[in-house]
Amino acid sequence: MLLHPAYKLTIGEKIVDTTDEPQASTAVSLTVALDMDTPADSFTLLLGQVGGFQPQRDDDAKIELGFKDNDLTQVMVGQVISAQSGLTVRRVIGHSPAQKLLDSFTNQTYEAKTAGQIVNDLAQQAGVDVARVEDGITFPAYVVDGRNSFHHHMRQLADLCGFDLYVNADGELVFARFLSGNAIHIFDYAKQIVELEFLQTPPAAGEVQAWGESPGGAQADEAWAWLTKDFDGLKGTAGSGGPVQLLERPSLRTAEAAQAAADAAHTYLTRQTLRGTLFSTGQPKVKLGDAIQLRNLPNASLNDTYQVRSVTHRLDKTGGFTTRIGFRAIVE
């Protein structure tokens, strides 16, 4: 059965729904880019210079994608940050609510708080809704430096804890460890897969050593504020063999925090050894936080389940509706 791409754009007070009015849209192309390694997800909409649809900066936006005669799937919410007009087209660019985190700064010291408690507080200050925030490492003290944005500090906390940090399709923040995925999507060779590329590399380091500045691990937790000359009781170690990656963070002021950070960094290095991209017809249900399962590949060793790291949806009048998925291995 031939599938006809469809979408519903809600920008400001204007709604363009191609399932109701197939000829109503002047959209030339629409690209939605979701990526865990990019601070803010984005959409880019090209409109023909006809009709009265003129999105403006700061307009709220919601994007739903799919196919005619099927339910549409919401893939992103955000705000318009730029609306530029040319002779023949208007270019409209929007970002997810992560932009609020990039625009927020403060100077604040947290004492005896978990990473999740810090992230929750920063999200509240920035006006970003929260979907799921896990605790992670407990920090005797953690300084949020006003020279860097809220997103920068959240990214550092996520890396130390081994968590994912992203905004979901409802515009809500997720700060949590990836386990098996919110949903698993099946892709079979010669069916849903149009193109598939893998990149296999050796790990960048065999061993990770995490260091702080405090003797807390050897002198009890009350000594977290001291400086130390002897790190043996504090450092965290994960993996074995060379080369050794050193992770030095002043906030790792207990042995437990240093070990958790070392484990997280080693897991990251291991997962990065197998990455890839998959190109398919439109797959609006694939989202950040999900997993994909590849089946029936000619190389049987690659038939496995992988973590979704990025999703790029594109609709245009010549190429139709396509999705490109970036993924990596799920290993501990």
Phi and psi in degrees as GROMACS dihedral restraints (atoms count N, CA, C in turn):
[ dihedral_restraints ]
;  ai    aj    ak    al  type     phi  dphi    fc
    3     4     5     6     1   -77.2    20    10
    4     5     6     7     1   126.0    20    10
    6     7     8     9     1   -96.7    20    10
    7     8     9    10     1   136.6    20    10
    9    10    11    12     1  -108.2    20    10
   10    11    12    13     1   117.2    20    10
   12    13    14    15     1   -57.3    20    10
   13    14    15    16     1   146.4    20    10
   15    16    17    18     1  -144.6    20    10
   16    17    18    19     1   157.4    20    10
   18    19    20    21     1  -155.9    20    10
   19    20    21    22     1   161.6    20    10
   21    22    23    24     1  -134.2    20    10
   22    23    24    25     1   117.4    20    10
   24    25    26    27     1  -108.5    20    10
   25    26    27    28     1   125.1    20    10
   27    28    29    30     1  -117.4    20    10
   28    29    30    31     1   106.0    20    10
   30    31    32    33     1  -128.2    20    10
   31    32    33    34     1   116.2    20    10
   33    34    35    36     1    62.8    20    10
   34    35    36    37     1  -127.6    20    10
   36    37    38    39     1   -94.5    20    10
   37    38    39    40     1    -1.2    20    10
   39    40    41    42     1   -97.5    20    10
   40    41    42    43     1   135.2    20    10
   42    43    44    45     1  -122.3    20    10
   43    44    45    46     1   126.3    20    10
   45    46    47    48     1  -115.7    20    10
   46    47    48    49     1   111.1    20    10
   48    49    50    51     1  -122.7    20    10
   49    50    51    52     1   106.3    20    10
   51    52    53    54     1   -74.8    20    10
   52    53    54    55     1   -12.5    20    10
   54    55    56    57     1   -76.8    20    10
   55    56    57    58     1   -25.3    20    10
   57    58    59    60     1   -90.8    20    10
   58    59    60    61     1   -41.2    20    10
   60    61    62    63     1  -130.5    20    10
   61    62    63    64     1    87.3    20    10
   63    64    65    66     1   -55.9    20    10
   64    65    66    67     1   -27.8    20    10
   66    67    68    69     1  -102.7    20    10
   67    68    69    70     1    10.4    20    10
   69    70    71    72     1   -79.2    20    10
   70    71    72    73     1   -23.1    20    10
   72    73    74    75     1   -89.5    20    10
   73    74    75    76     1   138.7    20    10
   75    76    77    78     1  -100.0    20    10
   76    77    78    79     1    13.4    20    10
   78    79    80    81     1   -66.1    20    10
   79    80    81    82     1   129.6    20    10
   81    82    83    84     1   -87.4    20    10
   82    83    84    85     1   -42.1    20    10
   84    85    86    87     1  -157.6    20    10
   85    86    87    88     1   156.5    20    10
   87    88    89    90     1  -140.5    20    10
   88    89    90    91     1   126.6    20    10
   90    91    92    93     1  -125.0    20    10
   91    92    93    94     1   128.8    20    10
   93    94    95    96     1  -117.9    20    10
   94    95    96    97     1   119.2    20    10
   96    97    98    99     1  -114.5    20    10
   97    98    99   100     1   114.0    20    10
   99   100   101   102     1  -114.2    20    10
  100   101   102   103     1   126.5    20    10
  102   103   104   105     1  -154.5    20    10
  103   104   105   106     1   124.4    20    10
  105   106   107   108     1   -68.5    20    10
  106   107   108   109     1   -21.8    20    10
  108   109   110   111     1   -97.7    20    10
  109   110   111   112     1     8.8    20    10
  111   112   113   114     1  -117.1    20    10
  112   113   114   115     1   133.3    20    10
  114   115   116   117     1   -54.6    20    10
  115   116   117   118     1   -41.9    20    10
  117   118   119   120     1  -134.3    20    10
  118   119   120   121     1   130.1    20    10
  120   121   122   123     1   -65.2    20    10
  121   122   123   124     1   158.9    20    10
  123   124   125   126     1  -145.7    20    10
  124   125   126   127     1   161.0    20    10
  126   127   128   129     1  -132.6    20    10
  127   128   129   130     1   148.3    20    10
  129   130   131   132     1  -129.1    20    10
  130   131   132   133     1   121.0    20    10
  132   133   134   135     1  -119.0    20    10
  133   134   135   136     1   124.6    20    10
  135   136   137   138     1  -104.1    20    10
  136   137   138   139     1   125.5    20    10
  138   139   140   141     1  -118.8    20    10
  139   140   141   142     1   142.3    20    10
  141   142   143   144     1   -69.5    20    10
  142   143   144   145     1   151.2    20    10
  144   145   146   147     1   -82.2    20    10
  145   146   147   148     1    58.2    20    10
  147   148   149   150     1  -139.8    20    10
  148   149   150   151     1   157.8    20    10
  150   151   152   153     1    78.7    20    10
  151   152   153   154     1  -178.4    20    10
  153   154   155   156     1  -105.8    20    10
  154   155   156   157     1    11.9    20    10
  156   157   158   159     1   -81.0    20    10
  157   158   159   160     1   103.4    20    10
  159   160   161   162     1  -131.5    20    10
  160   161   162   163     1    82.4    20    10
  162   163   164   165     1   -57.7    20    10
  163   164   165   166     1   147.2    20    10
  165   166   167   168     1  -121.5    20    10
  166   167   168   169     1   156.7    20    10
  168   169   170   171     1   -54.2    20    10
  169   170   171   172     1   139.2    20    10
  171   172   173   174     1    77.5    20    10
  172   173   174   175     1     1.4    20    10
  174   175   176   177     1   -64.8    20    10
  175   176   177   178     1   137.4    20    10
  177   178   179   180     1   -70.2    20    10
  178   179   180   181     1   147.3    20    10
  180   181   182   183     1  -137.5    20    10
  181   182   183   184     1   142.3    20    10
  183   184   185   186     1  -137.1    20    10
  184   185   186   187     1   134.5    20    10
  186   187   188   189     1  -123.4    20    10
  187   188   189   190     1   126.4    20    10
  189   190   191   192     1  -123.8    20    10
  190   191   192   193     1   134.0    20    10
  192   193   194   195     1  -126.2    20    10
  193   194   195   196     1   158.7    20    10
  195   196   197   198     1   165.6    20    10
  196   197   198   199     1  -145.7    20    10
  198   199   200   201     1  -135.1    20    10
  199   200   201   202     1   152.5    20    10
  201   202   203   204     1   -57.8    20    10
  202   203   204   205     1   142.3    20    10
  204   205   206   207     1    72.3    20    10
  205   206   207   208     1    10.5    20    10
  207   208   209   210     1  -129.4    20    10
  208   209   210   211     1   158.9    20    10
  210   211   212   213     1   -66.6    20    10
  211   212   213   214     1   138.1    20    10
  213   214   215   216     1   -80.5    20    10
  214   215   216   217     1   154.1    20    10
  216   217   218   219     1  -116.0    20    10
  217   218   219   220     1   128.1    20    10
  219   220   221   222     1   -70.8    20    10
  220   221   222   223     1   125.5    20    10
  222   223   224   225     1  -112.1    20    10
  223   224   225   226     1   -17.2    20    10
  225   226   227   228     1  -168.5    20    10
  226   227   228   229     1   146.7    20    10
  228   229   230   231     1  -128.1    20    10
  229   230   231   232     1   155.6    20    10
  231   232   233   234     1   179.6    20    10
  232   233   234   235     1  -154.5    20    10
  234   235   236   237     1  -136.6    20    10
  235   236   237   238     1   148.5    20    10
  237   238   239   240     1   -71.3    20    10
  238   239   240   241     1   128.8    20    10
  240   241   242   243     1  -109.8    20    10
  241   242   243   244     1   -16.1    20    10
  243   244   245   246     1  -154.3    20    10
  244   245   246   247     1   133.8    20    10
  246   247   248   249     1  -135.4    20    10
  247   248   249   250     1   108.3    20    10
  249   250   251   252     1  -116.1    20    10
  250   251   252   253     1   135.9    20    10
  252   253   254   255     1  -109.6    20    10
  253   254   255   256     1   134.6    20    10
  255   256   257   258     1  -116.8    20    10
  256   257   258   259     1  -168.1    20    10
  258   259   260   261     1   -68.1    20    10
  259   260   261   262     1   -37.4    20    10
  261   262   263   264     1  -117.1    20    10
  262   263   264   265     1   -22.6    20    10
  264   265   266   267     1  -136.4    20    10
  265   266   267   268     1   157.4    20    10
  267   268   269   270     1  -109.2    20    10
  268   269   270   271     1   133.9    20    10
  270   271   272   273     1  -108.2    20    10
  271   272   273   274     1   120.3    20    10
  273   274   275   276     1  -116.3    20    10
  274   275   276   277     1   124.6    20    10
  276   277   278   279     1  -120.3    20    10
  277   278   279   280     1   134.6    20    10
  279   280   281   282     1  -134.6    20    10
  280   281   282   283     1   156.2    20    10
  282   283   284   285     1  -122.8    20    10
  283   284   285   286     1   157.9    20    10
  285   286   287   288     1   -73.2    20    10
  286   287   288   289     1   172.8    20    10
  288   289   290   291     1   -60.0    20    10
  289   290   291   292     1   -10.2    20    10
  291   292   293   294     1   -59.0    20    10
  292   293   294   295     1   -22.0    20    10
  294   295   296   297     1   -59.9    20    10
  295   296   297   298     1   -33.2    20    10
  297   298   299   300     1   -63.0    20    10
  298   299   300   301     1   -35.7    20    10
  300   301   302   303     1   -70.2    20    10
  301   302   303   304     1   -33.8    20    10
  303   304   305   306     1   -71.4    20    10
  304   305   306   307     1   -25.4    20    10
  306   307   308   309     1   -95.3    20    10
  307   308   309   310     1     1.5    20    10
  309   310   311   312     1  -108.5    20    10
  310   311   312   313     1   136.3    20    10
  312   313   314   315     1  -140.2    20    10
  313   314   315   316     1   149.1    20    10
  315   316   317   318     1  -161.9    20    10
  316   317   318   319     1   165.8    20    10
  318   319   320   321     1  -115.9    20    10
  319   320   321   322     1   115.6    20    10
  321   322   323   324     1  -155.7    20    10
  322   323   324   325     1   140.1    20    10
  324   325   326   327     1  -112.3    20    10
  325   326   327   328     1   126.9    20    10
  327   328   329   330     1  -103.3    20    10
  328   329   330   331     1   135.3    20    10
  330   331   332   333     1  -119.5    20    10
  331   332   333   334     1   132.6    20    10
  333   334   335   336     1    53.9    20    10
  334   335   336   337     1    47.9    20    10
  336   337   338   339     1  -120.6    20    10
  337   338   339   340     1   148.4    20    10
  339   340   341   342     1   -79.0    20    10
  340   341   342   343     1   162.8    20    10
  342   343   344   345     1   -58.3    20    10
  343   344   345   346     1   -39.5    20    10
  345   346   347   348     1   -63.9    20    10
  346   347   348   349     1   -38.9    20    10
  348   349   350   351     1   -64.9    20    10
  349   350   351   352     1   -38.7    20    10
  351   352   353   354     1   -65.1    20    10
  352   353   354   355     1   -46.0    20    10
  354   355   356   357     1   -63.0    20    10
  355   356   357   358     1   -42.8    20    10
  357   358   359   360     1   -58.6    20    10
  358   359   360   361     1   -44.0    20    10
  360   361   362   363     1   -66.8    20    10
  361   362   363   364     1   -43.1    20    10
  363   364   365   366     1   -64.9    20    10
  364   365   366   367     1   -40.1    20    10
  366   367   368   369     1   -62.6    20    10
  367   368   369   370     1   -40.4    20    10
  369   370   371   372     1   -64.2    20    10
  370   371   372   373     1   -42.3    20    10
  372   373   374   375     1   -62.6    20    10
  373   374   375   376     1   -36.0    20    10
  375   376   377   378     1   -83.5    20    10
  376   377   378   379     1    -9.6    20    10
  378   379   380   381     1    78.4    20    10
  379   380   381   382     1    31.6    20    10
  381   382   383   384     1  -107.0    20    10
  382   383   384   385     1   127.6    20    10
  384   385   386   387     1   -69.2    20    10
  385   386   387   388     1   152.7    20    10
  387   388   389   390     1  -116.2    20    10
  388   389   390   391     1   130.3    20    10
  390   391   392   393     1   -95.4    20    10
  391   392   393   394     1   -45.3    20    10
  393   394   395   396     1  -157.4    20    10
  394   395   396   397     1   123.9    20    10
  396   397   398   399     1  -134.7    20    10
  397   398   399   400     1   118.8    20    10
  399   400   401   402     1   -92.9    20    10
  400   401   402   403     1   162.4    20    10
  402   403   404   405     1   -69.4    20    10
  403   404   405   406     1   -57.4    20    10
  405   406   407   408     1    73.3    20    10
  406   407   408   409     1  -150.8    20    10
  408   409   410   411     1   -68.8    20    10
  409   410   411   412     1   143.0    20    10
  411   412   413   414     1   -94.7    20    10
  412   413   414   415     1   126.0    20    10
  414   415   416   417     1  -107.3    20    10
  415   416   417   418     1   123.8    20    10
  417   418   419   420     1   -55.4    20    10
  418   419   420   421     1   -37.7    20    10
  420   421   422   423     1  -152.4    20    10
  421   422   423   424     1   140.0    20    10
  423   424   425   426     1  -141.5    20    10
  424   425   426   427     1   126.6    20    10
  426   427   428   429     1  -102.4    20    10
  427   428   429   430     1   123.3    20    10
  429   430   431   432     1   -93.0    20    10
  430   431   432   433     1   109.2    20    10
  432   433   434   435     1   -88.7    20    10
  433   434   435   436     1   126.3    20    10
  435   436   437   438     1   -66.0    20    10
  436   437   438   439     1    -6.0    20    10
  438   439   440   441     1   -75.4    20    10
  439   440   441   442     1   -15.0    20    10
  441   442   443   444     1  -124.4    20    10
  442   443   444   445     1   153.2    20    10
  444   445   446   447     1   -74.0    20    10
  445   446   447   448     1   166.6    20    10
  447   448   449   450     1   -57.4    20    10
  448   449   450   451     1   -40.5    20    10
  450   451   452   453     1   -63.0    20    10
  451   452   453   454     1   -39.6    20    10
  453   454   455   456     1   -59.3    20    10
  454   455   456   457     1   -45.9    20    10
  456   457   458   459     1   -68.1    20    10
  457   458   459   460     1   -39.8    20    10
  459   460   461   462     1   -62.3    20    10
  460   461   462   463     1   -39.1    20    10
  462   463   464   465     1   -63.8    20    10
  463   464   465   466     1   -41.6    20    10
  465   466   467   468     1   -63.4    20    10
  466   467   468   469     1   -43.4    20    10
  468   469   470   471     1   -64.0    20    10
  469   470   471   472     1   -40.8    20    10
  471   472   473   474     1   -62.3    20    10
  472   473   474   475     1   -42.9    20    10
  474   475   476   477     1   -63.8    20    10
  475   476   477   478     1   -42.2    20    10
  477   478   479   480     1   -65.1    20    10
  478   479   480   481     1   -35.7    20    10
  480   481   482   483     1   -88.2    20    10
  481   482   483   484     1   -13.2    20    10
  483   484   485   486     1    76.5    20    10
  484   485   486   487     1    31.6    20    10
  486   487   488   489     1  -103.2    20    10
  487   488   489   490     1   158.3    20    10
  489   490   491   492     1   -86.1    20    10
  490   491   492   493     1   149.2    20    10
  492   493   494   495     1  -132.8    20    10
  493   494   495   496     1   117.6    20    10
  495   496   497   498     1  -162.1    20    10
  496   497   498   499     1   168.5    20    10
  498   499   500   501     1  -107.2    20    10
  499   500   501   502     1   128.4    20    10
  501   502   503   504     1   -80.7    20    10
  502   503   504   505     1  -176.9    20    10
  504   505   506   507     1   -66.6    20    10
  505   506   507   508     1   -17.5    20    10
  507   508   509   510     1   -93.2    20    10
  508   509   510   511     1     5.1    20    10
  510   511   512   513     1    79.5    20    10
  511   512   513   514     1    22.5    20    10
  513   514   515   516     1  -110.8    20    10
  514   515   516   517     1   144.9    20    10
  516   517   518   519     1   -78.5    20    10
  517   518   519   520     1   138.8    20    10
  519   520   521   522     1  -122.3    20    10
  520   521   522   523     1   128.6    20    10
  522   523   524   525     1  -136.3    20    10
  523   524   525   526     1    93.0    20    10
  525   526   527   528     1  -159.8    20    10
  526   527   528   529     1   159.6    20    10
  528   529   530   531     1   -76.0    20    10
  529   530   531   532     1   137.0    20    10
  531   532   533   534     1   -81.7    20    10
  532   533   534   535     1   128.5    20    10
  534   535   536   537     1  -112.9    20    10
  535   536   537   538     1   -83.7    20    10
  537   538   539   540     1  -116.8    20    10
  538   539   540   541     1    -8.0    20    10
  540   541   542   543     1   104.5    20    10
  541   542   543   544     1   145.1    20    10
  543   544   545   546     1   -65.8    20    10
  544   545   546   547     1   -33.2    20    10
  546   547   548   549     1  -150.0    20    10
  547   548   549   550     1   152.1    20    10
  549   550   551   552     1  -116.4    20    10
  550   551   552   553     1   123.5    20    10
  552   553   554   555     1  -107.4    20    10
  553   554   555   556     1   132.0    20    10
  555   556   557   558     1   -90.7    20    10
  556   557   558   559     1   131.5    20    10
  558   559   560   561     1  -128.8    20    10
  559   560   561   562     1   118.0    20    10
  561   562   563   564     1  -100.2    20    10
  562   563   564   565     1   142.0    20    10
  564   565   566   567     1   -59.7    20    10
  565   566   567   568     1   134.8    20    10
  567   568   569   570     1    68.9    20    10
  568   569   570   571     1    12.0    20    10
  570   571   572   573     1  -120.9    20    10
  571   572   573   574     1   -84.5    20    10
  573   574   575   576     1   -81.9    20    10
  574   575   576   577     1   -16.3    20    10
  576   577   578   579     1   -91.7    20    10
  577   578   579   580     1   119.6    20    10
  579   580   581   582     1   -93.5    20    10
  580   581   582   583     1   -47.3    20    10
  582   583   584   585     1  -136.4    20    10
  583   584   585   586     1   149.2    20    10
  585   586   587   588     1  -149.4    20    10
  586   587   588   589     1   127.7    20    10
  588   589   590   591     1  -129.4    20    10
  589   590   591   592     1   139.7    20    10
  591   592   593   594     1  -120.1    20    10
  592   593   594   595     1   148.0    20    10
  594   595   596   597     1  -129.1    20    10
  595   596   597   598     1   114.5    20    10
  597   598   599   600     1  -111.6    20    10
  598   599   600   601     1   126.5    20    10
  600   601   602   603     1  -135.7    20    10
  601   602   603   604     1   154.3    20    10
  603   604   605   606     1   -69.7    20    10
  604   605   606   607     1   156.9    20    10
  606   607   608   609     1   -62.3    20    10
  607   608   609   610     1   143.5    20    10
  609   610   611   612     1   -67.4    20    10
  610   611   612   613     1   -21.0    20    10
  612   613   614   615     1  -153.4    20    10
  613   614   615   616     1   149.0    20    10
  615   616   617   618     1   -88.5    20    10
  616   617   618   619     1   -33.7    20    10
  618   619   620   621     1  -129.1    20    10
  619   620   621   622     1   143.7    20    10
  621   622   623   624     1  -118.1    20    10
  622   623   624   625     1   131.0    20    10
  624   625   626   627     1  -119.5    20    10
  625   626   627   628     1   123.0    20    10
  627   628   629   630     1  -105.0    20    10
  628   629   630   631     1   132.0    20    10
  630   631   632   633     1  -127.6    20    10
  631   632   633   634     1   145.1    20    10
  633   634   635   636     1  -118.8    20    10
  634   635   636   637     1  -149.4    20    10
  636   637   638   639     1  -126.6    20    10
  637   638   639   640     1     2.1    20    10
  639   640   641   642     1  -115.8    20    10
  640   641   642   643     1   151.2    20    10
  642   643   644   645     1   -88.7    20    10
  643   644   645   646     1    18.4    20    10
  645   646   647   648     1   -53.2    20    10
  646   647   648   649     1   -36.7    20    10
  648   649   650   651     1   -64.2    20    10
  649   650   651   652     1   -30.3    20    10
  651   652   653   654     1  -101.8    20    10
  652   653   654   655     1   -21.7    20    10
  654   655   656   657     1  -114.0    20    10
  655   656   657   658     1    18.5    20    10
  657   658   659   660     1    79.2    20    10
  658   659   660   661     1   160.6    20    10
  660   661   662   663     1   -63.7    20    10
  661   662   663   664     1   -25.4    20    10
  663   664   665   666     1   -66.3    20    10
  664   665   666   667     1   -13.4    20    10
  666   667   668   669     1   -93.3    20    10
  667   668   669   670     1    15.1    20    10
  669   670   671   672     1   -61.6    20    10
  670   671   672   673     1   -27.4    20    10
  672   673   674   675     1   -81.8    20    10
  673   674   675   676     1    -9.7    20    10
  675   676   677   678     1   -77.2    20    10
  676   677   678   679     1   161.7    20    10
  678   679   680   681     1   -99.4    20    10
  679   680   681   682     1   159.6    20    10
  681   682   683   684     1  -135.6    20    10
  682   683   684   685     1   154.7    20    10
  684   685   686   687     1  -102.2    20    10
  685   686   687   688     1   -19.2    20    10
  687   688   689   690     1  -115.8    20    10
  688   689   690   691     1   112.1    20    10
  690   691   692   693     1   -95.2    20    10
  691   692   693   694     1     0.6    20    10
  693   694   695   696     1   -59.7    20    10
  694   695   696   697     1   -35.2    20    10
  696   697   698   699     1   -81.8    20    10
  697   698   699   700     1    -4.8    20    10
  699   700   701   702     1  -113.8    20    10
  700   701   702   703     1   -37.1    20    10
  702   703   704   705     1   -63.4    20    10
  703   704   705   706     1   148.6    20    10
  705   706   707   708     1  -106.6    20    10
  706   707   708   709     1   143.2    20    10
  708   709   710   711     1  -131.5    20    10
  709   710   711   712     1   136.4    20    10
  711   712   713   714     1  -141.5    20    10
  712   713   714   715     1   140.9    20    10
  714   715   716   717     1    82.1    20    10
  715   716   717   718     1  -175.1    20    10
  717   718   719   720     1  -155.8    20    10
  718   719   720   721     1   159.9    20    10
  720   721   722   723     1    88.3    20    10
  721   722   723   724     1   170.0    20    10
  723   724   725   726     1  -100.1    20    10
  724   725   726   727     1   167.7    20    10
  726   727   728   729     1   -73.2    20    10
  727   728   729   730     1   167.6    20    10
  729   730   731   732     1  -101.6    20    10
  730   731   732   733     1   129.3    20    10
  732   733   734   735     1   -98.3    20    10
  733   734   735   736     1   127.0    20    10
  735   736   737   738     1   -96.9    20    10
  736   737   738   739     1   130.4    20    10
  738   739   740   741     1  -118.5    20    10
  739   740   741   742     1   105.0    20    10
  741   742   743   744     1  -110.5    20    10
  742   743   744   745     1   117.1    20    10
  744   745   746   747     1  -138.5    20    10
  745   746   747   748     1   123.5    20    10
  747   748   749   750     1   -58.1    20    10
  748   749   750   751     1   -26.9    20    10
  750   751   752   753     1   -74.2    20    10
  751   752   753   754     1   -12.7    20    10
  753   754   755   756     1   -84.6    20    10
  754   755   756   757     1    83.1    20    10
  756   757   758   759     1  -110.0    20    10
  757   758   759   760     1    14.5    20    10
  759   760   761   762     1  -136.9    20    10
  760   761   762   763     1   157.8    20    10
  762   763   764   765     1   -62.6    20    10
  763   764   765   766     1   -37.5    20    10
  765   766   767   768     1   -63.9    20    10
  766   767   768   769     1   -42.3    20    10
  768   769   770   771     1   -65.7    20    10
  769   770   771   772     1   -42.2    20    10
  771   772   773   774     1   -64.1    20    10
  772   773   774   775     1   -40.3    20    10
  774   775   776   777     1   -68.8    20    10
  775   776   777   778     1   -40.6    20    10
  777   778   779   780     1   -62.2    20    10
  778   779   780   781     1   -40.8    20    10
  780   781   782   783     1   -67.1    20    10
  781   782   783   784     1   -39.2    20    10
  783   784   785   786     1   -64.4    20    10
  784   785   786   787     1   -43.5    20    10
  786   787   788   789     1   -61.2    20    10
  787   788   789   790     1   -42.7    20    10
  789   790   791   792     1   -64.1    20    10
  790   791   792   793     1   -43.8    20    10
  792   793   794   795     1   -65.7    20    10
  793   794   795   796     1   -39.0    20    10
  795   796   797   798     1   -67.3    20    10
  796   797   798   799     1   -39.9    20    10
  798   799   800   801     1   -61.8    20    10
  799   800   801   802     1   -41.6    20    10
  801   802   803   804     1   -59.9    20    10
  802   803   804   805     1   -47.0    20    10
  804   805   806   807     1   -61.5    20    10
  805   806   807   808     1   -38.4    20    10
  807   808   809   810     1   -67.7    20    10
  808   809   810   811     1   -43.6    20    10
  810   811   812   813     1   -68.0    20    10
  811   812   813   814     1   -28.0    20    10
  813   814   815   816     1   -73.6    20    10
  814   815   816   817     1    -8.5    20    10
  816   817   818   819     1   -72.9    20    10
  817   818   819   820     1   -17.5    20    10
  819   820   821   822     1  -136.0    20    10
  820   821   822   823     1   110.2    20    10
  822   823   824   825     1  -132.5    20    10
  823   824   825   826     1   165.5    20    10
  825   826   827   828     1  -171.0    20    10
  826   827   828   829     1   175.1    20    10
  828   829   830   831     1  -133.4    20    10
  829   830   831   832     1   144.1    20    10
  831   832   833   834     1  -126.7    20    10
  832   833   834   835     1   133.0    20    10
  834   835   836   837     1  -113.7    20    10
  835   836   837   838     1   130.8    20    10
  837   838   839   840     1  -145.3    20    10
  838   839   840   841     1   170.4    20    10
  840   841   842   843     1   -62.4    20    10
  841   842   843   844     1   168.6    20    10
  843   844   845   846     1   -51.8    20    10
  844   845   846   847     1   128.2    20    10
  846   847   848   849     1  -129.6    20    10
  847   848   849   850     1    72.9    20    10
  849   850   851   852     1   -67.1    20    10
  850   851   852   853     1   -18.5    20    10
  852   853   854   855     1   -80.9    20    10
  853   854   855   856     1   -12.4    20    10
  855   856   857   858     1   -79.4    20    10
  856   857   858   859     1   124.1    20    10
  858   859   860   861     1  -134.0    20    10
  859   860   861   862     1   164.6    20    10
  861   862   863   864     1   -60.6    20    10
  862   863   864   865     1   140.6    20    10
  864   865   866   867     1    94.2    20    10
  865   866   867   868     1    -7.2    20    10
  867   868   869   870     1   -96.3    20    10
  868   869   870   871     1   179.0    20    10
  870   871   872   873     1  -131.6    20    10
  871   872   873   874     1   157.1    20    10
  873   874   875   876     1  -120.9    20    10
  874   875   876   877     1   145.4    20    10
  876   877   878   879     1  -114.9    20    10
  877   878   879   880     1   122.0    20    10
  879   880   881   882     1   -96.7    20    10
  880   881   882   883     1   133.2    20    10
  882   883   884   885     1  -132.9    20    10
  883   884   885   886     1   150.7    20    10
  885   886   887   888     1    63.0    20    10
  886   887   888   889     1    28.6    20    10
  888   889   890   891     1   -71.6    20    10
  889   890   891   892     1   149.5    20    10
  891   892   893   894     1   -57.2    20    10
  892   893   894   895     1   -37.4    20    10
  894   895   896   897     1   -90.6    20    10
  895   896   897   898     1    99.3    20    10
  897   898   899   900     1   -61.4    20    10
  898   899   900   901     1   -25.5    20    10
  900   901   902   903     1   -66.9    20    10
  901   902   903   904     1   -16.6    20    10
  903   904   905   906     1   -94.9    20    10
  904   905   906   907     1    -3.3    20    10
  906   907   908   909     1   -73.2    20    10
  907   908   909   910     1   102.6    20    10
  909   910   911   912     1  -161.8    20    10
  910   911   912   913     1  -179.2    20    10
  912   913   914   915     1  -105.9    20    10
  913   914   915   916     1   137.8    20    10
  915   916   917   918     1  -131.9    20    10
  916   917   918   919     1   154.2    20    10
  918   919   920   921     1   -83.0    20    10
  919   920   921   922     1   133.2    20    10
  921   922   923   924     1   -75.5    20    10
  922   923   924   925     1   124.9    20    10
  924   925   926   927     1  -111.3    20    10
  925   926   927   928     1   -24.7    20    10
  927   928   929   930     1  -153.2    20    10
  928   929   930   931     1   151.3    20    10
  930   931   932   933     1  -140.1    20    10
  931   932   933   934     1   125.7    20    10
  933   934   935   936     1  -122.8    20    10
  934   935   936   937     1   113.1    20    10
  936   937   938   939     1   -96.7    20    10
  937   938   939   940     1   139.8    20    10
  939   940   941   942     1  -139.9    20    10
  940   941   942   943     1   131.2    20    10
  942   943   944   945     1  -123.1    20    10
  943   944   945   946     1   131.8    20    10
  945   946   947   948     1  -150.3    20    10
  946   947   948   949     1   170.4    20    10
  948   949   950   951     1   -75.9    20    10
  949   950   951   952     1   -14.0    20    10
  951   952   953   954     1  -104.9    20    10
  952   953   954   955     1   -41.1    20    10
  954   955   956   957     1   -93.1    20    10
  955   956   957   958     1    -8.1    20    10
  957   958   959   960     1    74.0    20    10
  958   959   960   961     1  -145.1    20    10
  960   961   962   963     1  -111.0    20    10
  961   962   963   964     1   117.4    20    10
  963   964   965   966     1  -131.5    20    10
  964   965   966   967     1   159.9    20    10
  966   967   968   969     1  -136.6    20    10
  967   968   969   970     1   133.0    20    10
  969   970   971   972     1  -115.4    20    10
  970   971   972   973     1   127.5    20    10
  972   973   974   975     1  -116.1    20    10
  973   974   975   976     1   126.0    20    10
  975   976   977   978     1   -96.0    20    10
  976   977   978   979     1   137.8    20    10
  978   979   980   981     1  -143.2    20    10
  979   980   981   982     1   166.4    20    10
  981   982   983   984     1  -146.6    20    10
  982   983   984   985     1   168.7    20    10
  984   985   986   987     1   -66.1    20    10
  985   986   987   988     1   155.0    20    10
  987   988   989   990     1  -112.3    20    10
  988   989   990   991     1    96.9    20    10
  990   991   992   993     1  -140.8    20    10
  991   992   993   994     1   156.8    20    10
